[in-house]
Amino acid sequence: VQLQASGGGLVQAGGSLRLSCAASERTFNNYVTGWFRQAPGKERDFVATIFRNGGRTYYADSVKGRFTISRDKGKNTLLLQMNSLKPEDTAVYYCAAGSGTILSQIWYASAYNYWGQGTQVTVSS
């Protein structure tokens, strides 16, 4: 599965952005899919994930109440709506998919076997 992330950009604090991740195959809809982010000099951190069955969602504490992860199954697309953005949200955002990811693993980048190329999000103060 190939993933293509888009939608990043420069926004002022308090603003919004919506990230998209387009998948090359319909099987994407059967995987656990999520978003991670990586700031300069830091590790790649979990942001949010959505499960294939029932669409249960999980979020990092730092983004709860501000970010919403969802899927457009008809378009094989993963979305991340980001509101009330803060300067500390600045990072490269990566979409990911895991064909065998289980609940206890969702927080770890190593549990996902497909990755998009990343899209830069910059939030100015």
Buried (B, 14 or more C-beta within 10 A) or exposed (E): BEBBBBBBEEBEEEBEBBBBBBBEBEEBBEBBBBBBBBEEEEEBBBBBBBBBEEEEBBBBEBBEEBBBBBBEEEEBBBBBBBBEBBEEBBBBBBBBBBBEBEEEBBBEBEBBEBBBEBBEBBBEE
